[in-house]
């Protein structure tokens, strides 16, 4: 039986933690992408301002932080376009400002010390975004003609 030195054991622990963090990141980001896609799929294709497949690019580490600015502006713009086609102006910005603040917090969360404030703020904002998108999805489904 092979025994590990303290240095080898600590290296294994570090790799294990890094692997666990990466799996957790991909699982959470994958869930967020799935929920966004589920909401955006109800918007007719002619009103979508982003291709559905591009949402999955959020899962790429580091790149996803910048891609947030694209996704969280285009998804609300898609809902806005759909509701504007129905002459509905009561939906506001459809979460565009929430998305912008989330993207900003995501960038600031990469800065040491600032992440202690920006990280929790980003968590709250992503939850608010997903709730807003779900509400908009529900409104689209209520407005859809039967059998559509």
C-alpha positions as CSV (number, residue, x, y, z in Angstrom):
1,X,0.0,0.0,0.0
2,X,1.3,3.4,-1.0
3,X,1.5,6.2,1.6
4,X,1.3,9.8,0.6
5,X,3.6,12.5,1.9
6,X,2.0,15.6,3.4
7,X,2.8,17.5,0.3
8,X,1.2,15.0,-2.0
9,X,-1.9,14.8,0.2
10,X,-2.3,18.6,0.2
11,X,-1.9,18.6,-3.6
12,X,-4.7,16.0,-3.9
13,X,-6.9,18.0,-1.6
14,X,-6.4,21.1,-3.7
15,X,-7.1,19.3,-6.9
16,X,-10.2,17.7,-5.3
17,X,-11.5,21.1,-4.2
18,X,-10.8,22.7,-7.6
19,X,-12.6,19.8,-9.3
20,X,-15.6,20.1,-6.9
21,X,-15.8,23.9,-7.5
22,X,-15.7,23.4,-11.3
23,X,-18.5,20.8,-11.2
24,X,-20.6,23.1,-8.9
25,X,-20.0,26.1,-11.2
26,X,-21.0,24.1,-14.3
27,X,-24.1,22.6,-12.6
28,X,-25.3,26.0,-11.3
29,X,-24.5,27.8,-14.6
30,X,-26.1,25.0,-16.6
31,X,-29.3,25.3,-14.5
32,X,-29.4,29.1,-15.1
33,X,-28.9,28.6,-18.8
34,X,-31.7,26.0,-18.9
35,X,-34.1,28.3,-17.0
36,X,-33.3,31.2,-19.3
37,X,-33.8,29.0,-22.4
38,X,-37.1,27.7,-21.0
39,X,-38.4,31.3,-20.7
40,X,-37.0,32.5,-24.0
41,X,-38.4,29.6,-26.0
42,X,-42.0,31.0,-25.6
43,X,-41.0,34.2,-27.5
44,X,-41.7,33.8,-31.2
45,X,-38.5,33.5,-33.2
46,X,-39.0,36.7,-35.1
47,X,-38.9,38.6,-31.8
48,X,-35.8,36.9,-30.3
49,X,-32.7,39.2,-30.2
50,X,-30.4,36.3,-29.3
51,X,-30.1,32.7,-30.7
52,X,-31.1,30.1,-28.2
53,X,-27.8,28.2,-28.6
54,X,-25.8,31.3,-27.6
55,X,-27.2,31.2,-24.0
56,X,-25.0,28.1,-23.3
57,X,-21.8,30.2,-23.8
58,X,-22.5,31.5,-20.3
59,X,-21.0,28.2,-19.1
60,X,-17.5,29.0,-20.3
61,X,-15.5,30.1,-17.3
62,X,-14.2,33.7,-17.5
63,X,-15.8,34.3,-20.8
64,X,-19.2,34.0,-19.2
65,X,-18.5,37.0,-17.0
66,X,-18.3,39.2,-20.2
67,X,-21.0,37.3,-22.0
68,X,-23.5,38.2,-19.2
69,X,-23.6,41.7,-20.7
70,X,-24.8,40.3,-24.0
71,X,-27.3,37.7,-22.8
72,X,-28.9,39.8,-20.0
73,X,-29.6,42.6,-22.5
74,X,-30.8,40.5,-25.4
75,X,-33.2,38.3,-23.4
76,X,-35.2,41.3,-22.1
77,X,-35.1,43.0,-25.5
78,X,-36.7,39.8,-27.0
79,X,-39.6,40.1,-24.5
80,X,-39.9,43.8,-25.1
81,X,-40.1,43.2,-28.9
82,X,-42.8,40.7,-28.4
83,X,-44.9,42.8,-26.1
84,X,-44.4,45.9,-28.3
85,X,-45.8,43.9,-31.2
86,X,-49.0,43.5,-29.1
87,X,-49.0,47.2,-28.1
88,X,-48.3,46.3,-24.5
89,X,-46.3,49.0,-22.7
90,X,-47.0,47.9,-19.1
91,X,-44.1,45.4,-18.9
92,X,-41.4,48.1,-18.4
93,X,-37.9,47.2,-19.4
94,X,-38.5,43.4,-19.0
95,X,-35.5,43.1,-16.6
96,X,-33.0,44.9,-18.7
97,X,-31.7,47.1,-15.9
98,X,-31.6,44.1,-13.5
99,X,-29.5,42.2,-16.1
100,X,-27.1,45.1,-16.5
101,X,-26.6,45.3,-12.7
102,X,-26.1,41.6,-12.5
103,X,-23.5,41.7,-15.3
104,X,-21.7,44.6,-13.5
105,X,-21.7,42.7,-10.2
106,X,-20.4,39.7,-11.9
107,X,-17.3,41.6,-13.1
108,X,-16.8,43.3,-9.7
109,X,-17.1,40.0,-8.0
110,X,-13.8,39.0,-9.7
111,X,-12.0,41.7,-7.7
112,X,-10.6,40.6,-4.3
113,X,-12.3,42.2,-1.3
114,X,-15.0,43.8,-3.6
115,X,-16.3,40.3,-4.1
116,X,-17.6,40.3,-0.5
117,X,-20.3,42.8,-1.5
118,X,-20.6,42.1,-5.3
119,X,-20.9,38.3,-4.9
120,X,-24.0,38.3,-2.7
121,X,-25.5,41.2,-4.8
122,X,-25.0,39.1,-7.9
123,X,-26.7,36.2,-6.3
124,X,-29.8,38.3,-5.4
125,X,-29.8,39.9,-8.9
126,X,-29.7,36.6,-10.8
127,X,-32.6,35.3,-8.7
128,X,-34.6,38.5,-9.4
129,X,-33.7,38.1,-13.1
130,X,-34.9,34.5,-13.3
131,X,-38.1,35.4,-11.4
132,X,-38.7,38.3,-13.8
133,X,-38.1,36.1,-16.9
134,X,-40.5,33.4,-15.5
135,X,-43.2,36.1,-14.9
136,X,-42.7,37.3,-18.5
137,X,-42.9,33.7,-19.8
138,X,-46.2,33.3,-17.9
139,X,-47.5,36.5,-19.5
140,X,-46.5,35.3,-23.0
141,X,-48.2,31.9,-22.4
142,X,-51.4,33.6,-21.3
143,X,-51.4,35.8,-24.4
144,X,-50.7,32.9,-26.8
145,X,-53.7,31.7,-28.8
146,X,-55.0,28.3,-27.9
147,X,-53.1,25.5,-29.8
148,X,-50.1,27.7,-30.6
